[in-house]
Structures are given as structure tokens and as C-alpha cells.
Amino acid sequence: MASPAAAHQISPMVSSPTASRDGPRRRGEKRRMRGCSPSPPPQDLCPSGACEDKGDGATTTDRKWHPDESHRPDIDDAPVFTPTEEEFKDPIGYITTIRPQAEKYGICRIVPPSSWRPPCSLKEKTFWECTEFNTRVQQVDKLQNREPTKKKPQPRAQKKRKRRKRLRFGMTHRRPSTNTSESSDCGDTEEKFGFQSGSDFTLEEFRTYADEFKQQYFGMKGSDEIPLSEIKKKKKIWQPSVDEIEGEYWRIVVCPTDEVEVDYGADLDTSMFSSGFSKLSSDSNKQDSYGLSCWNLNNLPRTPGSVLSFETEDISGVVVPWLYVGMCFSSFCWHVEDHFLYSMNYMHFGEPKVWYGVPGADAVKLEEAMRKNLPRLFEEQPDLLHELVTQLSPSVLKSEGVPVYRVVQNPGEFVLTLPRAYHSGFNCGFNCAEAVNVAPVDWLPHGQCAVELYREQRRKTSISHDKLLLTTANEAVRQLWMNLCDCKSSQGVYRWQDTCGKNGILTNAIKTRVKMEEAARRVNALLQYKKMGSDYDSTDRECFSCFYDLHFSAVSCQCSPNRFACLNHASLLCSCEMDTKFALIRYNIEELDTLVAALEGDPTAVYQWGQNDLGLVCPSGSGQYKKIDLGESTRFLESATDVNHGCSLGVNQERYHDDPAKPVRYQQENGTQIDSEVHNNNKMSVSFESPATASNPTRSNSDCSCPHSLNHSFELPSSRVQTGSQPYDVSKTTISKYSVELLDHGKMMVGKKWCNRQGIFPKGFRSRVTFHSVLDPTGTCYYISEVLDAGLLGPLFRVSVEGLPEVSFTHTSPMQCWDSVRDRVNEEIEKQQSVGKSGLPDLLSMNSVNGLEMFGFLSSPIIKEIEALDPGHQCLDYWSSRISSVGTELPSESVMATAVNDSTNPTIKLLGIEITRKEIEQSSSFNNSCAEGSHLVGC
């Protein structure tokens, strides 16, 4: 559901004739507050004696408010957040920031900066006085205490789901009709509690009606009853406080003495009625800051960082906001949002709205408490909570051990509800609010839980969770690809990339879904599996039995080609044998494993998924765009080669499978299969095997139009490189003019940017050196240099003043760090020179510091400590440069050609690996074509 009081089966109908269950009625006719006493409620939900029938028959309407019998719940308030102007620029980022605190309450209030005051288009005179909306009648005294209707539940097949385009074409809940036969046909629906249609109103009429109701109920003076003298003195007219209204509301709900009915303009689809926020159109003013604002609820669901930004349909109540026009006591009953989504509610104008929230972690507790305290209602209607027509006092919930928190929302404020957080509430008077759903990436596991629960309950879905999940993953891989290719993001931010990595939220969500799919396919091994055709997505497909969305896979049979089942209900599809049925799949498990590996940061998988599934191409050194060719394979005499994945982004390469011995298979279109298996945290062994003959190891040849190729055709020994009979020994170092003290050598990382030809940069490396003070250049101080892990971005280098960590300089290279320190020292020198201070040093020259030297990466003792971290020589960029530094270069094309011209010697040993003449030719071609782009791969 998009917001409070949203009945799952109902949509608003605007400017339409109406009739109530009592027959046609004039718009705004007063028919509330009937003067007869209702039957006494169950005594276990009311304090003893407080609700006993007085036995005096009908009551009068003279005394409606019972201030001495207040039932205001004794509960704590939820937190209030006040973002700064800067924080307010990014709603998804801000929600992510406050989530750890807010989710403890399930609900919170957000007060925008004082400068954010969007105009409300609903107040325009032509709209305010002329546009009508429909209301529904709420019997407030029966929201908690009522007798079962004894009506049969509506058949599931007749229920309408809030999904896709259908709402926009009138497939909504049927409204009352004066036609007798039509009324009897829909009796089951219309006589169910809480679904009565009310009168039509304009906003002007509804405000007048709501104000008169509240004045009568609480004995307030109407505008025509206030003496002129009081008006002139601007004397404040008494009104009940929010606390008093709250106490009276729960008295009516828990221990009613009168029947109280109110109207509520709920679930008004803003695409048909109107939104209180401005909407941008092709001819609208592009300078409208409120129309462009991501806090504008028309924009929020699809703002960058929300999973719903990938939803292509305008789903009413989910990505299209709903409007709510309330009056005193109009209610939204306990419910959670569809698919356990976040919801954001903004109050445009009017009197306060009181909310109650329960943390998502306690959702089951609330459901159990409601079933325990309202057993007869749930016995008659097990899915009662889906109908949004039942309240239960927060006091009762609190006594059952359910934590409940209060929020009082005022005009111009937002209320955020979190995933699976039950919420309810009521209005204190005439007001207008708007609500919509939003889905930061941390919603994904909650959404998965929701669709599995819906499967069990055989409940229809509103969105395709699997489609959103896969689309989000594809965008994340696209951003990983762009990062590997050093491309610029069109949006300037790699937002989804931050959700990846081995333990990233998005990665884990995909892992979970793939494991479920794999288990289901294993159970249905007898099925014939086929790839989905291009026309499969032409319509929404769901399981005939449980209504599960069939985006990943679907089972069908020749006997009923238009009937589908999920894998869990394949056996129920028809009476045919399982081997005659077939399963349509979007991806096979091997392909899904590749997606997981890509999200974990494996560059090979990133390139493969990007090329094969996203159609991406990477720029080569010539600036042309070509596809990676994994075509013809050649003989490779080692079954497994230790390789440096220069683009692993610092991500551990362990696979996610529960069984570590189980390999991950990347299925290629040309039949080549790549098996990947981890041997330790920083080293991955890759073998290229033909599916036909696993014992015939091969490697891929590439024309290498993309610099990141699978052609890793050499291996470095664990301790030294053998070229002829001369061992390689590191002996050439640079003498540093600064004394650098090693504090921590850190941990070696294998991946892009964690090494280059100049050095290896271990994660957690720390050193100390003395240099001119940035605070007082006449003296010196200690600086701490360290290497930080920026996750997918690789290493970050930071230099800080020892003892003053707030004075720090952070960059993506050690050179830039110390250049910044030098520049800051020079700035301070010039500043102090301008005030006549003496004893200052000369300005430091551009060449006065070398970042590598200041970190200690040119210090011989420190180099030896760092090199000892890489006995396997996995940092190939670095070790290759060390080979060249002592005159031990890789054989040239002519040398290799000469070596293999002798037919008696058909192979040559290159860095410990025997290769064939054909491979040498291809390797030479590879090296030549990739020379300009080698900076992308680090090997």
C-alpha cells in the first residue's frame, strides 16, 4: 500500500454519482452521530465497568465528548529528524543515514529545512471549489469492537489486485447502485465492514462539513457564533488539544457509547484527481525547484538510489501517489505497506495527523496480539489485516509486549514508515496529506520476504520483485563495468556500485534468490528447460496456484500452453507426467552464478555479463568500441594458472556457494566453460575447460579489442623468476632523504590499483615521518601515512598530523596526498609572511616531496617488508617492472619466433610455462594490440 488507510481492493472514483447503503443522499448531508447506544463491546478489551450498558436506551447527542473517560495510550514518541539543507538534497541517502535509528521504532517524523515550503496546487480556487472527490464512510465505534458479519469471504478469483495499468482502466471496487439487481449481485462485497461509499465533496465543502462536525462534537463555537468583540480582540478561540482528541478517539474505539460515523477521502489516485505537488510536463517550467525536487512525492519513488526507479509501470499507490482528505476521527487502520515497502507521507495543510508505529521486527507479535484479542473476527476472515478496517488500541498491544510508538504530524512535515512496520492512526480535523512508496536498496531482503509470504498466503502481488532485483543488479554491473573501463558516469555517481562487493546488500539479495531458484530447479530435474522467448514479457505472468510472479522461470505444458505455474507448483499444473512439461527460464544457473561473481567484483564476470547480457563494449586504446571475442581456444599445457585479477577492486574472490569444493561455471555461447575455484583469500585459480573434455585444458584466444582479456598466459614462481639460469633478486633501491618509520605493513590485496609498477600498497599500511608542520611551518611535526580500503574503489591514501586526525589529506594516490601537504605548508608560510612573522622557511618547491618516498614505498627496509607479503608474486604489474629493472625482460616476438623455428623444439618455456608456437604468435598479437590499454587490467 502506498499509505495509511489504503484498502487493498479499493480505488477512488472522482466526480461520480454516489449512493450509500441507506440509499441516495445529498452531498454533505449530516447523518453522523446517531443517538442510539451500540451493543456493549467485549469486556476483555475495555476496563471493567467503563463500557457497561447503562440500560437507559437511547442517548442524546447533547453531550458527545467524554473528557473524563479519556483512553489516551501511554506510549513513547518516535524520533524526529531535522535534516540540514545539505542532507536534504539526497532523500535516499538521508533515509539510509537515519534508518539504523528509525527502524527501532518502525516510524519517524522528518521536518524539512525551513526554506522548503512547496506550494500546494490543491488550494487554487478553481480546484478547491469545483473538483469533487468521493469519500468512504467509517464507523469509528466499530473499528475494534464489532460482531462478525457472517458473510462469506469474497472469492479470491474475483478480487482485483493493485497492479500495473489495470487500475487506470477502471478495474476498481464496485460502488453502490440504486439498481436492486446490481446491489444484490455485489452484496458480498458491499456489506463487508468498512467498504461503504460516502458522499461526493469539493475540498471547500468537505472543510465546512468537517469543521461543523468537530464543532458540534466538542462543543466548540462556530465562526457564526463568535461575538464580534472577541474577533476584534483577536481572542483565541478554544479548541481541543491533540492529546484530548486522541483520548476521545480511543474512548470511541475501545468503549463506545454512541455510534460515530465520519467520512474519509482516502486513496485518491493523483493521476486522476490531482497531486498537491507540482508536476513537471514537457511544456512546464524547468526552473521549478519544487517540481524537480526529489522530495516531491511524484518524483521520490524513482529518484536515483530507489529500486522503484526501475519500475516501468505507473502503479497506482506505489509509484503514483495517493491523496488523503481527512476529518476529525477519520482513521487508517493497522497495516503494512504492499511488499513491505517504505512509505513517505507529506501533509500539505490542515490539522494534525496522529500515527502509531510498530517496528518491523515485531510485526509477527502484532499479528499474534490482534488474533488473540479479536478471535471471532479473524476466525471469520483470516486475512483481516489485509483489509485495513480494524484497529486495536496501542494500550492493548503494549500489554501484549508489542512496542508501539507515536508520531504527531503537522503541516509541512513528512512521516516515514519502514519495511514491514505496521502503522495506523487518525486525523484530528480537516487536513490533506499525500503518500507514496519508496525502496532504498536495503528494502530488497524485506521485499523477498514479502513475496515468499504472499506465495504462502496465495495473495496477488503489486510489483514484480524479481524483475526489479535483476534490473537493479544489471545497473550495478553496468557501473562496475564503467569503473573497470575508467569511463565517466553520466550521473556522476556510481550509486549502485556501492551496494556490491562480497557482502553487499544487492549481492546478498541476488545470492539468496539464486539459491532459492537453484533448489527449486533441482527438485524439478525431470522438466525440460528452455530459454524464454522474446514475447514472454509481453504480459505479466503469475502462477495459477499461488500468484507468484514468474519473471525468473515458469512451468507450462503442451496441454495448456497459456497456463503457467511456479516451480513449487509444477506438479499441480495439470495431470500430465512431469517429463512432458517444460520450464521456461530467463537464465540458467551458470549464468546467474556469473552475475553473482560480477556483483562480488570479479572482473572476468563483470566483463562477461556486461558483454553478453548488457551489450556493453569497452573502449580500446585506439578509441574504437569493439566486443570482447572469446572465440577460438588454443592449447594451454597447465590446467590451472595463478593470475592477478587486476580489477578485483579489493573484493575477496571467494565464491558464495555453501560447498567450497563446488566450482562456479561460466557458460559461454561458444561452448567454452570457465571454472573458477578459490584456493585462498587473495588468489584465484582459473582453468579453461571444454565441456566435452574436461581433461583437455585450454585458454581463450582474443583479438583483444578490449584490454581486459582472459589471456593470462604466464605464471610467476613463488619466490623468484627463472630466466635461463640467472635468478632474479631485488637489490636495486632508492636511498630516501627522509627517515620513514614503519608502523604497520598491513595486508596485501590483489586487485586493481592495489599495486602498480612503482609499488605494492597493502591495506592497513601505516608509517610515520617528520616534515614541516602545516600549523606552524617554523617547526616540524610527525605525519601518519596510511592506506585505507575504499571497497570497490580500491585503496585510498591518507596523511594526517599525528595527534590531530582532523587535519588530514586523502587522495587516490600517495603523490597527491603529499602534494596537498606541501601546498598547505606553503599556504601557511605565505599567510604568516603577510603578517610579518620571521624565521619562516622558503616556499617548498614542486619537487621538494615525493609521495612514494614520504609513505616509505622507496625505503629499502620497508620494500622488503611489503614484498614479503607477496611470496606468490601475484601483483604482476609490480613484479614485471622489477624484472625489467634488472635487465630481465620478457622475450620479444623475434626471440620467441627463433626459439620455435626448430621443429625439434616445438615449445618454449616462458616464465615457467611451456607454450606452443601457435600460442606465441597469438600472445605476441595480444601484447601488441593491448599495449595502449594495459592500464585497465594491471597484468
DATALIN-V738167 format. One record per backbone hydrogen bond with DSSP energy under -0.5 kcal/mol. CO is the residue of the C=O (numbers start at 1). NH is the residue of the N-H. E is the energy in kcal/mol with one decimal. If there is no record, write none. Layout:
co nh e
CO NH E
CO NH E
//
This chain:
co nh e
3 6 -1.2
5 7 -1.0
7 10 -1.3
20 23 -1.9
23 20 -1.6
26 29 -1.9
29 31 -0.6
34 259 -0.8
35 59 -1.4
36 259 -0.7
42 45 -1.5
43 46 -1.4
47 50 -1.6
47 51 -0.6
49 52 -0.9
62 64 -0.7
66 69 -1.8
67 70 -1.0
73 75 -1.2
76 406 -2.3
79 109 -2.1
81 111 -3.0
84 88 -2.2
86 89 -1.3
87 90 -1.1
90 94 -2.5
91 95 -2.8
92 96 -2.4
93 97 -1.7
94 98 -2.3
95 99 -1.6
96 100 -0.5
98 101 -0.9
98 102 -2.9
99 103 -3.0
101 104 -1.0
102 105 -2.0
102 106 -1.6
102 107 -0.5
106 418 -1.9
108 416 -2.2
109 81 -3.1
110 112 -0.7
110 414 -2.7
113 116 -2.2
115 117 -1.1
119 121 -0.6
120 123 -1.5
121 124 -1.3
124 127 -0.8
124 128 -3.3
125 129 -2.3
126 130 -0.7
127 131 -1.8
128 204 -2.0
131 203 -0.6
133 201 -2.2
135 198 -3.5
136 264 -1.7
138 140 -1.1
138 262 -2.2
139 142 -1.8
140 143 -1.4
143 391 -1.7
144 146 -0.8
155 158 -1.6
155 159 -0.7
156 159 -1.0
161 163 -1.7
163 166 -1.1
163 167 -0.5
164 316 -0.5
165 168 -1.1
166 169 -1.7
166 171 -1.4
167 170 -1.4
170 172 -2.3
178 180 -0.5
179 183 -2.3
180 184 -2.3
181 185 -1.8
182 186 -1.4
184 187 -1.2
186 190 -2.6
187 191 -2.3
189 192 -0.9
192 195 -1.3
196 137 -2.0
199 135 -1.3
201 133 -2.6
202 206 -2.7
203 207 -2.3
204 208 -1.9
205 209 -2.6
206 210 -3.0
207 211 -2.7
208 212 -2.3
209 213 -2.2
210 214 -2.2
211 215 -2.5
212 216 -2.5
213 217 -2.5
214 218 -2.4
215 219 -0.8
215 220 -1.8
217 65 -0.7
222 225 -1.8
222 226 -0.6
223 226 -0.5
225 227 -0.5
227 231 -1.7
228 232 -2.5
229 233 -1.9
230 235 -2.4
231 234 -1.1
241 245 -2.5
242 246 -2.6
243 247 -2.3
244 248 -2.1
245 249 -2.6
246 250 -2.0
247 71 -2.1
247 251 -1.1
248 252 -2.3
249 253 -2.2
250 254 -2.6
251 255 -2.1
258 260 -0.5
260 140 -1.7
260 141 -0.8
262 138 -3.0
264 136 -1.9
264 266 -1.5
265 325 -2.8
267 12 -1.4
267 269 -0.8
268 323 -2.4
269 272 -1.6
269 273 -3.1
276 121 -1.4
281 284 -1.7
284 286 -0.7
285 288 -1.6
287 289 -1.0
288 292 -1.6
289 293 -1.1
293 296 -1.1
296 299 -2.5
296 300 -1.8
297 301 -0.6
299 302 -0.9
300 303 -1.7
303 306 -2.1
305 441 -0.6
306 309 -2.1
307 310 -1.9
308 311 -1.7
310 312 -0.6
313 315 -1.6
314 316 -0.6
315 318 -1.9
315 319 -2.0
315 320 -1.8
318 437 -1.9
319 321 -0.6
320 317 -2.4
321 270 -2.0
322 435 -2.5
323 268 -2.4
324 326 -0.6
324 433 -2.6
325 265 -2.8
326 431 -1.6
327 330 -2.1
330 427 -2.0
332 425 -2.4
335 423 -2.1
337 340 -2.1
338 341 -1.6
342 438 -1.4
343 417 -2.3
344 436 -1.7
345 415 -2.3
346 348 -0.6
346 434 -2.7
347 412 -3.1
349 432 -2.5
352 428 -2.6
353 355 -0.5
353 409 -3.1
354 426 -1.9
355 407 -1.9
356 424 -1.8
357 405 -2.3
359 362 -1.9
360 363 -1.5
362 366 -1.9
363 367 -2.2
364 368 -2.5
365 369 -2.4
366 370 -2.4
367 371 -2.1
368 372 -2.1
369 373 -2.1
370 374 -1.9
374 378 -1.8
375 379 -2.1
376 380 -1.8
377 381 -2.1
381 384 -1.5
383 386 -1.9
384 387 -1.7
384 389 -0.5
385 388 -0.5
386 8 -0.8
388 333 -0.6
390 334 -1.0
393 396 -0.6
393 397 -2.1
394 398 -2.7
395 399 -1.8
396 400 -1.1
397 400 -0.6
397 402 -2.6
398 401 -1.5
401 403 -0.6
404 76 -0.6
405 357 -2.5
406 78 -3.1
407 355 -3.4
407 409 -0.6
409 353 -2.1
410 413 -1.4
412 112 -0.6
413 347 -1.8
414 110 -2.7
415 345 -2.4
416 108 -1.7
417 343 -1.8
418 421 -2.0
420 422 -0.8
422 358 -2.3
423 335 -1.2
424 356 -2.6
425 332 -2.4
426 354 -2.6
427 329 -2.6
430 351 -2.4
431 326 -1.8
432 348 -2.1
432 349 -1.3
433 324 -3.0
434 346 -3.2
435 322 -2.4
436 344 -2.8
438 342 -1.5
439 307 -3.8
440 443 -2.5
441 444 -1.6
443 446 -0.8
443 447 -2.5
444 448 -2.3
445 449 -1.9
446 450 -2.2
447 451 -2.1
448 452 -1.8
449 453 -2.1
450 454 -2.8
451 455 -1.8
452 456 -1.8
453 457 -2.2
454 458 -0.8
454 459 -2.5
455 458 -0.7
462 164 -0.7
463 465 -1.0
464 468 -2.1
465 469 -2.6
466 470 -2.6
467 471 -2.4
468 472 -2.4
469 473 -2.2
470 474 -2.5
471 475 -2.0
472 476 -2.1
473 477 -2.5
474 478 -2.3
475 479 -1.9
476 480 -2.3
477 481 -2.9
478 482 -2.2
479 483 -2.1
480 484 -2.5
481 485 -2.4
482 487 -3.5
483 486 -1.2
489 492 -0.8
493 495 -1.4
494 498 -0.9
495 498 -0.7
496 499 -1.8
497 500 -1.6
499 506 -1.3
499 507 -1.1
501 504 -1.5
504 508 -2.7
505 509 -1.9
506 510 -2.3
507 511 -2.7
508 512 -2.5
509 513 -1.9
510 514 -2.8
511 515 -2.5
512 516 -1.9
513 517 -2.3
514 518 -2.9
515 519 -2.3
516 520 -2.1
517 521 -2.3
518 522 -1.9
519 523 -1.6
520 524 -1.2
522 525 -0.9
524 527 -1.6
528 583 -3.5
530 585 -3.0
533 536 -1.6
535 538 -1.5
536 539 -0.8
541 550 -2.3
543 547 -1.6
548 543 -2.1
552 586 -2.2
554 584 -3.5
555 565 -1.9
556 582 -2.3
557 560 -1.3
558 561 -0.5
560 557 -0.6
560 563 -1.9
564 544 -2.3
565 555 -2.9
566 569 -1.1
567 570 -1.0
569 572 -0.9
570 573 -1.2
577 580 -1.6
577 581 -0.5
578 581 -1.3
580 558 -0.6
581 528 -1.4
582 556 -2.7
583 530 -3.0
583 585 -0.5
584 554 -2.0
585 532 -2.0
588 592 -2.1
589 593 -2.5
590 594 -1.6
591 595 -1.8
592 596 -2.2
593 597 -2.6
594 598 -2.5
595 599 -2.4
596 600 -2.0
597 601 -0.7
597 602 -2.5
598 601 -1.0
599 501 -2.9
601 603 -0.6
602 606 -2.3
603 607 -2.7
604 608 -2.2
605 609 -3.0
606 610 -2.5
607 611 -2.3
608 612 -3.0
609 613 -2.1
609 614 -1.3
610 616 -3.1
611 615 -0.6
618 626 -0.9
620 623 -1.8
624 620 -2.2
624 626 -0.6
626 618 -0.8
628 630 -0.7
632 701 -1.6
634 699 -1.9
641 643 -0.5
641 686 -1.3
643 645 -0.7
643 684 -0.6
644 646 -1.5
645 648 -1.6
648 651 -2.4
649 794 -0.5
658 660 -0.8
659 662 -1.8
661 663 -0.5
663 665 -0.5
664 666 -0.5
664 676 -1.8
665 667 -0.7
666 668 -0.6
666 674 -1.4
668 671 -1.3
671 691 -1.0
672 668 -1.3
673 675 -0.6
673 689 -2.6
674 666 -1.8
674 676 -0.5
675 687 -1.8
676 664 -1.7
677 685 -1.6
680 683 -0.9
681 653 -1.0
683 679 -1.4
683 680 -1.3
684 643 -1.1
684 686 -0.5
685 677 -1.6
686 641 -1.5
687 675 -1.6
687 689 -0.6
688 698 -3.5
689 673 -2.2
693 690 -0.8
693 696 -1.8
695 697 -0.9
696 690 -0.6
697 636 -1.3
698 688 -0.6
699 634 -2.1
707 709 -1.1
710 712 -2.0
711 713 -1.1
720 722 -0.5
721 723 -0.6
721 728 -0.6
723 726 -1.4
725 727 -0.6
726 723 -1.0
729 731 -0.7
731 733 -0.8
734 736 -0.5
738 740 -0.9
740 742 -0.5
741 743 -0.5
741 768 -2.5
744 766 -2.6
747 763 -2.5
749 751 -0.6
751 754 -1.6
754 761 -2.7
756 759 -0.5
759 756 -2.4
760 762 -0.6
762 765 -1.7
763 747 -3.0
765 787 -1.9
766 743 -2.4
766 744 -2.2
767 785 -2.4
768 741 -3.2
769 783 -2.7
771 781 -2.3
776 773 -0.6
776 779 -2.4
779 773 -2.3
781 771 -2.0
782 802 -2.3
783 769 -1.8
783 785 -0.6
784 800 -2.2
785 767 -2.3
786 788 -0.5
786 798 -2.6
787 764 -2.2
788 790 -0.7
788 796 -2.2
790 793 -1.6
791 794 -1.8
794 790 -2.6
796 788 -3.6
797 811 -2.5
798 786 -2.6
799 809 -2.5
800 784 -3.0
801 804 -2.4
804 801 -0.7
804 807 -2.3
806 808 -1.1
807 801 -2.1
809 799 -2.3
811 797 -3.0
813 817 -1.6
814 818 -1.9
815 819 -2.1
816 820 -2.0
817 821 -1.7
818 822 -2.5
819 823 -2.5
820 824 -2.3
821 825 -2.4
822 826 -2.4
823 827 -2.3
824 828 -2.2
825 829 -2.4
826 830 -2.6
827 831 -2.3
828 832 -2.5
829 833 -2.3
830 834 -1.8
831 835 -0.5
832 835 -0.5
832 837 -2.3
833 836 -1.6
845 848 -1.7
850 854 -2.8
851 855 -2.1
852 856 -1.2
852 857 -2.3
852 858 -0.6
856 859 -1.4
858 734 -0.6
859 863 -3.0
860 864 -2.2
861 865 -1.8
862 866 -2.4
863 867 -3.0
864 868 -1.7
866 869 -1.6
867 870 -1.7
870 873 -1.6
874 876 -1.8
875 879 -2.2
876 880 -2.8
877 881 -1.5
878 882 -1.6
879 883 -2.0
880 884 -1.9
881 885 -1.8
882 886 -0.8
883 886 -1.1
883 888 -2.5
884 887 -1.9
887 889 -0.7
892 896 -2.2
893 897 -2.4
894 898 -2.4
895 899 -1.9
896 900 -1.3
897 901 -0.8
898 901 -0.7
898 902 -0.5
901 903 -0.6
902 905 -1.9
906 917 -0.6
908 910 -0.8
908 915 -2.3
909 911 -0.7
910 913 -1.4
911 715 -0.6
913 910 -2.8
914 637 -0.6
915 908 -1.6
916 920 -1.9
917 921 -2.2
918 922 -2.2
919 923 -3.4
920 924 -2.9
921 925 -2.2
922 926 -2.6
923 927 -2.8
924 928 -2.3
925 929 -2.4
926 930 -1.6
928 931 -0.8
930 933 -0.5
930 934 -0.6
931 934 -0.8
933 936 -1.9
934 937 -1.2
934 938 -1.4
937 646 -0.7
938 877 -0.8
//
